[in-house]
Amino acid sequence: MKLFPALATGLLAALASAPASARGVPPPPMLTPPELKQPIDGYDMSGPYELWRHWIEARKGPVMDALLAAPEPPPPGEQAFGATPLRFKAHWDLGRFTTGDAQVYCRPKSPYGFDQATCHVVLRRVQIPDDVGGLGGPNILSRWMQANFDAPALARHLRAEGVEPGANWWRVDRARMFAASPSPDAALKAAARLDRVDSRDCPAMAEAFANLDTSSIDLRFDMTGVGDDLVGKAPAPHSNFWTYTLSVRGDKGLTTIETDSWRIGDLVIPILKAAEACAKAKPPQQ
């Protein structure tokens, strides 16, 4: 098999639910609440309030990673075979908006190996679709953000940390800035959505996997400063970016490839479309 494990599944489905600003429009700034328009203990809180939103959005990535990393039993009577063939992540201006993976499961065969006729792919995708800033209307995360921004407590914390009222807020380490603030992780986990697509229940996805199994890629090795360097195409401003980590079979075993190459993206589009259609056809799983 050349590229059977190279399954960038769920990406188009995630794109469809990505924030509008992930598609070429920068996220608008937060409106400062009336109670924050006057300085708090000398601190103008409009900047920290905007960065509070950025901090919560940035926590989506680690929360989604933790959900995906939680142990998950294989289907009854089956085992996972091989390394995780695909992991993918996508982010926009404010941070990650989806992550996922795919795993091949088969029934084991005595005394070792597996029954290839029983193999299938389970594709998982995690999203936290609610916008923390409330784009599109108030939601559970935008309400949590507003309720947990304690301006007086933050002002005391900043002063204790030696951060002056005239500081450039964009240069202050955000983990340090919000170290004493409530953690958004539990709220983010509650708002997360985990979708699973099984190739046994999605014939179009299974067919797309089978087609990809006979595909190959042609990527030139281009080392900066050695020979003629290729000039890459600059991404559009405020684009979303995908990273694929693939475990593929070579002549002497598995090779891991991590890339944001559009060539890989083009190869997996049929799988993405099939997975998107099947995920939409069933209710989301928590």
C-alpha positions in Angstrom: 0.0 0.0 0.0 1.5 3.4 -1.0 -0.7 6.0 0.7 -3.6 4.2 2.2 -2.9 5.7 5.7 -2.8 9.2 4.3 -6.3 10.1 5.3 -6.8 13.8 5.9 -10.4 13.1 6.8 -12.9 15.6 8.1 -11.1 18.7 6.9 -13.7 20.0 4.5 -16.4 19.3 7.1 -14.3 21.3 9.6 -13.8 24.1 7.1 -17.5 24.4 6.6 -18.0 25.1 10.3 -14.9 27.3 10.7 -15.4 30.9 11.8 -16.1 33.3 8.9 -12.9 35.1 9.7 -11.0 31.8 8.9 -12.1 32.3 5.3 -10.3 35.6 4.5 -11.8 38.2 6.8 -10.0 39.3 9.9 -11.9 38.9 13.2 -13.4 42.2 14.3 -12.2 43.7 17.6 -14.3 43.1 20.7 -16.7 45.8 21.8 -15.6 47.1 25.2 -18.4 46.7 27.8 -19.6 50.0 29.3 -18.2 49.1 32.7 -14.7 48.8 31.3 -14.6 52.1 29.5 -13.2 53.8 32.6 -9.7 52.8 34.0 -9.6 50.2 36.7 -7.0 51.1 39.3 -5.2 53.0 36.5 -5.4 50.2 33.9 -7.3 50.6 30.6 -9.0 47.3 30.4 -10.1 47.4 26.8 -6.8 45.8 25.7 -6.8 43.0 28.3 -10.5 42.3 27.6 -9.7 41.8 23.9 -6.7 39.5 24.8 -9.0 37.6 27.2 -10.9 36.5 24.2 -7.7 35.6 22.4 -6.5 33.6 25.4 -9.6 31.5 25.5 -9.6 30.9 21.8 -6.0 29.8 22.1 -6.9 27.3 24.7 -9.2 25.4 22.2 -6.2 23.6 20.7 -4.9 22.0 23.9 -8.4 21.1 25.0 -9.2 19.4 21.6 -5.8 17.6 21.8 -6.7 16.3 25.2 -10.1 15.0 24.1 -8.5 13.3 21.1 -5.7 11.8 23.2 -8.2 10.2 25.8 -8.1 6.4 25.6 -10.8 5.0 23.3 -11.5 1.3 23.1 -11.5 -0.3 19.7 -14.6 -1.7 18.2 -15.6 -5.1 19.8 -13.4 -8.0 18.7 -11.0 -5.7 16.8 -7.6 -4.1 17.3 -5.9 -1.0 16.0 -3.2 -2.0 13.5 -0.2 0.2 12.6 0.7 3.7 13.7 -2.0 6.3 13.6 -2.0 6.9 9.9 -3.2 10.5 10.0 -3.4 13.4 12.3 -4.5 16.9 11.2 -4.9 20.3 12.7 -6.3 23.5 11.3 -6.0 27.1 12.7 -6.9 30.6 11.8 -6.1 34.1 13.2 -7.2 33.3 16.8 -5.9 29.8 17.0 -7.0 26.2 16.3 -10.5 25.4 15.2 -10.3 21.7 14.5 -8.1 18.7 15.0 -8.6 15.0 14.2 -7.1 11.6 13.3 -7.9 8.4 11.5 -7.1 4.8 12.7 -7.4 1.5 10.9 -9.1 -1.3 12.9 -9.1 -5.0 12.0 -10.0 -8.4 13.5 -6.8 -10.1 14.6 -5.8 -13.4 13.0 -4.2 -16.3 14.8 -1.4 -16.6 15.6 -0.5 -13.1 14.5 -1.5 -10.5 12.0 -4.9 -9.4 11.0 -7.8 -10.3 8.6 -7.5 -7.7 6.0 -11.1 -8.3 4.8 -12.3 -6.9 8.1 -10.2 -3.7 8.1 -12.0 -0.4 8.2 -11.1 3.2 9.1 -12.5 5.2 12.0 -12.1 8.9 11.5 -12.4 11.3 14.4 -12.7 15.1 14.3 -13.0 17.5 17.2 -14.3 21.0 17.0 -15.3 23.8 19.4 -17.4 25.8 16.9 -18.7 28.5 19.3 -16.9 31.8 18.8 -15.6 33.2 22.1 -16.3 36.7 20.9 -19.9 36.0 20.2 -19.7 36.3 16.4 -23.0 35.1 15.1 -24.7 35.7 18.4 -24.2 35.0 22.1 -23.3 31.4 22.9 -22.1 29.4 25.9 -18.5 30.5 25.5 -19.1 34.2 24.9 -21.3 34.2 28.0 -18.5 32.4 30.0 -16.0 34.9 28.8 -18.0 37.9 29.9 -19.0 36.4 33.3 -15.4 35.4 34.1 -13.5 38.6 33.2 -12.9 40.1 36.7 -11.3 43.5 35.9 -10.5 44.5 39.5 -8.9 41.2 40.2 -6.9 41.3 37.0 -5.7 44.8 37.8 -4.4 43.6 41.2 -2.7 40.6 39.5 -1.0 42.8 36.9 0.3 45.2 39.5 1.6 42.3 41.6 3.3 41.0 38.5 5.0 44.3 37.8 3.0 45.0 34.6 2.6 48.7 34.4 -0.7 50.3 33.2 1.0 51.7 30.1 2.3 48.3 29.0 2.0 47.2 25.4 -0.6 44.5 26.1 0.2 42.6 22.9 3.8 42.0 24.1 2.8 40.8 27.6 2.9 37.0 27.9 -0.7 35.9 28.0 -0.2 32.9 30.2 1.4 35.3 32.8 -1.4 37.9 32.2 -4.2 35.5 33.0 -2.4 33.1 35.4 -4.8 34.1 38.2 -7.9 34.1 36.1 -10.4 31.2 35.9 -9.4 28.5 33.5 -11.7 28.2 30.5 -10.8 24.6 29.8 -13.9 23.1 31.4 -16.2 25.4 29.5 -14.4 24.7 26.2 -14.6 20.9 26.9 -18.3 21.2 27.5 -18.7 23.1 24.1 -16.6 20.6 22.2 -18.0 18.3 19.5 -16.5 15.0 18.6 -17.6 13.4 15.3 -16.7 9.8 14.3 -17.0 8.5 10.7 -16.7 4.8 10.2 -15.9 3.6 6.7 -18.2 0.7 7.1 -21.1 3.1 7.5 -19.8 5.5 4.8 -19.3 3.6 1.5 -18.2 6.8 -0.3 -15.5 7.3 2.2 -14.4 3.7 1.9 -14.2 4.0 -1.8 -12.2 7.2 -1.6 -9.7 5.4 0.7 -9.4 2.6 -1.7 -8.7 5.0 -4.5 -6.1 6.8 -2.5 -4.4 3.5 -1.8 -3.1 3.5 -5.4 -2.0 7.1 -5.4 1.5 8.5 -5.0 3.0 11.9 -4.4 5.8 13.7 -6.1 7.4 16.2 -3.7 10.8 17.8 -4.5 13.3 18.1 -1.7 14.2 21.8 -1.7 16.7 22.9 0.9 17.1 26.6 1.5 20.3 28.0 0.0 21.2 24.8 -1.8 20.8 25.0 -5.5 17.8 26.9 -6.9 15.2 27.6 -4.3 11.5 27.2 -5.2 9.4 30.3 -4.5 6.2 29.3 -2.7 2.9 30.9 -3.2 2.0 33.3 -0.4 -1.2 32.4 1.4 -4.1 34.8 1.3 -4.3 37.1 4.4 -6.4 35.6 7.2 -6.5 32.2 5.6 -6.9 29.0 7.5 -3.9 26.7 7.6 -3.9 22.9 7.7 -1.1 20.6 8.9 -1.1 16.9 8.1 0.9 14.3 9.9 0.9 11.1 7.9 2.4 7.6 8.5 3.0 6.1 5.1 4.5 2.7 4.0 7.8 2.8 2.2 10.2 0.2 0.9 11.6 -0.5 4.4 8.8 0.3 6.7 6.8 3.4 7.9 7.8 7.0 7.2 6.3 9.9 9.0 5.6 13.1 7.0 4.4 16.3 8.5 3.4 18.9 5.9 1.1 21.7 5.0 1.5 20.9 1.3 -1.4 21.7 -1.0 -0.4 18.6 -3.0 -1.4 16.4 0.0 -4.6 18.5 0.4 -5.5 17.9 -3.2 -5.0 14.2 -2.9 -7.4 13.8 0.0 -10.2 16.0 -1.2 -12.4 13.1 -2.3 -12.1 11.6 1.2 -12.9 14.9 2.8 -16.1 15.3 0.8 -17.3 11.8 1.5 -16.6 12.2 5.3 -18.3 15.5 5.4 -21.5 14.1 3.8 -21.6 11.1 6.1 -20.9 13.3 9.2 -23.8 15.5 8.3 -26.1 12.6 7.8 -26.0 11.5 11.4 -26.4 13.5 14.7 -23.1 14.8 16.3 -21.6 12.8 19.0 -20.4 14.2 22.3 
